[in-house]
Amino acid sequence: MVVSLIQLIAQTPDQPVQLEPAGMVMMGLSITIVCGLTTFCIFRIFRETSPEQHHHVPLDIDTHDRES
């Protein structure tokens, strides 16, 4: 099984594989979306001026577990 898989991977196609126009559009859209979301998230992280207002450590969370 492993040997046949290695032989299959090692085979080279007779003609180079070409991407169809629809595949190019799909690839371009997916790369654009991933890069855009990454840029957006990094921008949001670094432009935050006062993170202490939004981020809570476990001691700041009110769990309403007060001893009476």
C-alpha positions in Angstrom: 0.0 0.0 0.0 2.7 2.5 1.0 4.9 1.6 -2.0 2.0 2.0 -4.4 1.2 5.4 -2.9 4.8 6.5 -3.2 4.9 5.4 -6.8 1.6 7.3 -7.5 3.1 10.4 -6.0 6.4 10.0 -7.9 4.6 9.9 -11.3 4.8 13.0 -13.4 2.0 13.9 -15.7 2.6 14.0 -19.5 1.2 17.5 -19.8 1.3 20.2 -17.2 -1.9 20.7 -15.2 -3.6 23.9 -16.0 -6.2 25.7 -13.9 -9.5 26.6 -15.5 -10.8 30.1 -15.4 -13.4 29.2 -12.8 -10.7 27.6 -10.6 -8.5 30.8 -10.9 -11.4 32.9 -9.8 -12.2 30.6 -6.9 -8.5 30.5 -5.8 -8.2 34.3 -6.2 -11.4 34.9 -4.1 -10.3 32.5 -1.4 -6.8 34.0 -1.1 -8.2 37.5 -1.1 -10.7 36.6 1.7 -8.1 35.0 3.9 -5.6 37.8 3.4 -8.3 40.4 4.0 -9.6 38.8 7.2 -6.0 38.4 8.5 -5.3 42.0 7.8 -8.6 43.1 9.4 -7.9 41.1 12.6 -4.3 42.3 12.9 -5.5 45.9 12.4 -8.1 45.6 15.1 -5.7 44.1 17.5 -3.0 46.8 17.1 -5.3 49.8 16.9 -6.9 49.1 20.3 -5.8 51.9 22.6 -7.0 50.7 26.0 -7.4 46.9 26.1 -8.0 46.9 29.8 -11.6 48.0 29.1 -12.4 45.0 27.0 -10.4 42.1 28.3 -11.2 40.5 31.6 -9.1 38.2 33.7 -11.0 35.6 35.7 -10.8 37.7 38.9 -12.8 40.5 37.2 -15.7 38.3 36.1 -18.7 38.5 38.4 -20.0 34.9 38.9 -22.7 35.9 41.5 -21.3 33.2 43.8 -21.4 35.3 47.0 -21.5 33.6 50.4 -24.4 34.8 52.4 
